[in-house]
Amino acid sequence: MHVVIMGCGRVGSSLASELERAGHSVSIIDQSREAFRRLGPDFKGTTVTGVGFDRDILCEAGIEGADAFAAVSNGDNSNILAARVAREMFGVEKVIARIYDPGRAEIYQRLGIPTVATVLWTTDQILRNLIPEGSRSEWRDASAKIQLVQVHLHRDWHGLRILLLDELTKARVAFITRQGAGMVPDQHTVLQDGDIVHVMVAFEDIAEVEAFLEVSPGNER
């Protein structure tokens, strides 16, 4: 497929290289011609110097035949504007924008523009390592009603079947991380010390699920 990227910083250049390595055609836009040096000598895609939300610049980058568009410059306003132009003017179905302000990110998610809120994601990642208790949001749907969260379990859950969480709470286990590798559990999977558990849960039920999992399951099982 053909992907147009706006922004040739560290994220944009890395994204372009990975996409090209995977066999996709790539065009990348940046206001600074010097930025394209980050792509390296092996990059075979198209580089376009200009403003990423300008219609003519986008056309030069092949937006009319693009399957996807990623706005990853260092400006929230530019990224959102470019994402909206790509979707609303050119009809690109797969559009994503990098956003630094998490408040704005949620607004645009609800408008149907997928966003990556850099600051919010980084903060959550650090908190999960500094303060493991409780849950940390990893993903939420556009309406913010459903969330993927990493939950903290009382040590007495170790040795029990992980799908007991499905049976005893309003959460559903999505996957676990064990020794650095992700895995989808089945009915035979038993929780081990060190497992990181990720569950899908309605926002309104998070507090209840947290409270249940942070204490010993006792004899309720």
C-alpha positions as CSV (number, residue, x, y, z in Angstrom):
1,M,0.0,0.0,0.0
2,H,1.0,3.7,-0.4
3,V,1.5,5.7,2.8
4,V,2.0,9.4,3.1
5,I,3.8,10.7,6.2
6,M,3.9,14.3,7.3
7,G,7.0,15.1,9.5
8,C,10.5,13.7,9.0
9,G,11.7,13.9,12.6
10,R,12.8,10.8,14.6
11,V,9.3,9.3,14.5
12,G,8.5,10.1,10.9
13,S,11.8,8.9,9.5
14,S,11.7,5.7,11.6
15,L,8.1,5.0,10.5
16,A,9.0,5.6,6.8
17,S,12.0,3.2,7.0
18,E,9.9,0.5,8.7
19,L,7.1,0.8,6.2
20,E,9.5,0.6,3.3
21,R,11.2,-2.4,4.8
22,A,7.8,-4.1,5.0
23,G,7.4,-3.6,1.3
24,H,5.1,-0.5,1.2
25,S,5.6,2.6,-0.9
26,V,6.2,5.8,1.1
27,S,6.1,9.5,0.5
28,I,7.3,11.8,3.3
29,I,6.7,15.5,3.7
30,D,8.7,18.0,5.7
31,Q,9.2,21.8,5.6
32,S,12.9,21.3,6.0
33,R,14.8,19.6,3.2
34,E,17.6,18.9,5.7
35,A,15.2,16.7,7.7
36,F,15.3,14.0,4.9
37,R,18.9,13.2,5.9
38,R,17.4,11.1,8.7
39,L,16.1,8.7,6.1
40,G,19.5,7.5,5.1
41,P,20.9,6.7,1.7
42,D,18.9,3.5,1.2
43,F,15.5,5.2,1.3
44,K,13.7,4.7,-2.0
45,G,10.5,6.6,-1.4
46,T,9.5,10.1,-2.3
47,T,10.5,13.2,-0.3
48,V,8.4,16.4,-0.7
49,T,9.5,19.7,0.8
50,G,6.6,21.8,2.0
51,V,3.6,22.2,4.4
52,G,1.9,18.9,5.0
53,F,-1.6,20.2,5.0
54,D,-1.2,22.1,1.7
55,R,-3.4,20.5,-1.0
56,D,-0.8,20.8,-3.8
57,I,2.0,19.4,-1.5
58,L,-0.2,16.4,-0.6
59,C,-1.0,15.7,-4.2
60,E,2.7,15.8,-5.0
61,A,3.2,13.2,-2.3
62,G,0.5,11.0,-3.9
63,I,-2.3,11.5,-1.4
64,E,-4.9,10.9,-4.1
65,G,-3.8,7.3,-4.3
66,A,-2.8,6.8,-0.7
67,D,-4.1,4.0,1.5
68,A,-2.9,5.6,4.8
69,F,-1.7,9.0,6.1
70,A,0.3,9.7,9.3
71,A,0.8,13.2,10.7
72,V,3.7,13.0,13.0
73,S,5.3,16.5,13.0
74,N,6.0,18.3,16.2
75,G,2.9,20.6,16.0
76,D,-0.5,19.5,17.3
77,N,-2.4,22.0,15.2
78,S,-0.5,21.1,12.0
79,N,-1.0,17.4,12.6
80,I,-4.8,17.6,13.2
81,L,-5.3,20.0,10.3
82,A,-3.3,17.7,7.9
83,A,-5.2,14.6,9.2
84,R,-8.5,16.3,8.6
85,V,-7.5,17.3,5.1
86,A,-6.4,13.8,4.3
87,R,-9.6,12.3,5.5
88,E,-12.2,14.8,4.6
89,M,-10.8,16.2,1.3
90,F,-9.0,13.2,-0.1
91,G,-11.0,10.4,1.5
92,V,-8.1,8.5,3.0
93,E,-9.5,5.8,5.2
94,K,-6.6,5.1,7.5
95,V,-5.5,8.4,9.1
96,I,-3.6,8.9,12.4
97,A,-2.2,12.0,14.1
98,R,0.4,12.5,16.8
99,I,-0.8,14.8,19.5
100,Y,1.1,16.1,22.5
101,D,-1.9,17.5,24.4
102,P,-3.9,14.5,25.8
103,G,-7.0,16.7,26.1
104,R,-7.0,17.4,22.4
105,A,-6.2,13.8,21.6
106,E,-9.5,12.7,23.3
107,I,-11.5,15.3,21.4
108,Y,-10.2,14.2,18.0
109,Q,-10.6,10.5,18.9
110,R,-14.3,11.2,19.4
111,L,-14.4,12.9,16.0
112,G,-13.1,9.7,14.4
113,I,-9.5,10.7,14.0
114,P,-7.2,8.2,15.7
115,T,-4.5,9.9,17.7
116,V,-1.4,9.0,19.6
117,A,-1.0,11.2,22.7
118,T,2.7,11.2,23.2
119,V,2.8,12.8,26.7
120,L,-0.1,10.8,28.1
121,W,1.4,7.5,26.8
122,T,4.9,8.3,28.2
123,T,3.5,9.4,31.6
124,D,1.4,6.2,31.9
125,Q,4.4,4.0,31.0
126,I,6.6,5.7,33.7
127,L,3.8,5.4,36.3
128,R,3.4,1.7,35.6
129,N,7.0,1.2,36.5
130,L,7.2,3.6,39.4
131,I,3.9,2.8,41.1
132,P,2.7,-0.7,40.1
133,E,-0.4,-0.6,42.3
134,G,-3.8,0.1,40.8
135,S,-4.5,0.1,37.1
136,R,-3.0,2.1,34.2
137,S,-4.9,2.9,31.0
138,E,-3.2,1.6,27.9
139,W,-6.0,2.2,25.3
140,R,-9.5,3.5,25.2
141,D,-12.1,3.5,22.5
142,A,-13.3,6.8,20.9
143,S,-16.2,7.1,23.3
144,A,-13.9,6.5,26.3
145,K,-16.4,3.9,27.5
146,I,-14.1,0.9,27.1
147,Q,-10.5,0.8,28.2
148,L,-7.6,-1.6,28.1
149,V,-5.9,-1.4,31.4
150,Q,-2.9,-3.0,33.1
151,V,-4.1,-4.2,36.6
152,H,-2.3,-5.0,39.8
153,L,-3.1,-8.3,41.4
154,H,-2.8,-9.4,45.0
155,R,-0.1,-12.0,45.4
156,D,-2.7,-14.7,46.4
157,W,-3.9,-14.7,42.8
158,H,-0.7,-16.4,41.8
159,G,-1.2,-20.1,41.2
160,L,-4.9,-19.6,40.1
161,R,-6.4,-19.9,36.7
162,I,-6.2,-16.5,35.0
163,L,-9.7,-16.9,33.5
164,L,-11.1,-16.7,37.0
165,L,-10.8,-13.0,36.5
166,D,-13.4,-13.3,33.7
167,E,-15.7,-15.3,35.9
168,L,-15.4,-13.2,39.1
169,T,-15.2,-9.7,37.8
170,K,-16.7,-7.4,35.1
171,A,-13.3,-7.4,33.3
172,R,-12.1,-9.6,30.4
173,V,-8.5,-10.7,30.2
174,A,-7.0,-9.5,26.9
175,F,-3.5,-10.8,27.3
176,I,-0.7,-11.2,29.7
177,T,3.0,-10.2,29.6
178,R,5.2,-13.0,31.0
179,Q,9.0,-12.6,31.1
180,G,8.8,-9.8,28.6
181,A,6.7,-11.6,26.0
182,G,3.0,-11.2,25.3
183,M,0.7,-14.2,25.3
184,V,-3.0,-14.9,25.0
185,P,-4.1,-17.1,27.9
186,D,-6.4,-20.1,27.6
187,Q,-8.4,-22.1,30.2
188,H,-5.3,-23.8,31.4
189,T,-3.1,-20.7,32.0
190,V,-2.1,-20.2,35.6
191,L,-1.0,-16.9,37.0
192,Q,2.6,-16.7,38.0
193,D,4.6,-14.2,40.0
194,G,5.8,-11.4,37.7
195,D,2.9,-11.7,35.2
196,I,1.6,-8.4,33.9
197,V,-2.2,-8.7,33.3
198,H,-4.0,-6.6,30.7
199,V,-7.8,-6.5,30.8
200,M,-10.7,-4.9,28.9
201,V,-13.2,-3.2,31.1
202,A,-15.9,-0.6,31.0
203,F,-14.7,2.8,32.4
204,E,-17.5,2.8,35.0
205,D,-16.4,-0.6,36.3
206,I,-12.6,0.0,36.7
207,A,-12.7,1.1,40.4
208,E,-14.8,-2.0,41.3
209,V,-12.5,-4.4,39.4
210,E,-9.4,-2.7,41.0
211,A,-10.8,-3.1,44.5
212,F,-11.6,-6.8,43.9
213,L,-8.2,-7.7,42.4
214,E,-6.1,-5.9,45.0
215,V,-7.2,-8.1,47.8
216,S,-6.9,-11.9,48.3
217,P,-9.5,-13.9,46.4
218,G,-10.0,-15.9,49.6
219,N,-12.5,-18.8,49.2
220,E,-14.7,-17.0,46.6
221,R,-13.2,-19.1,43.8
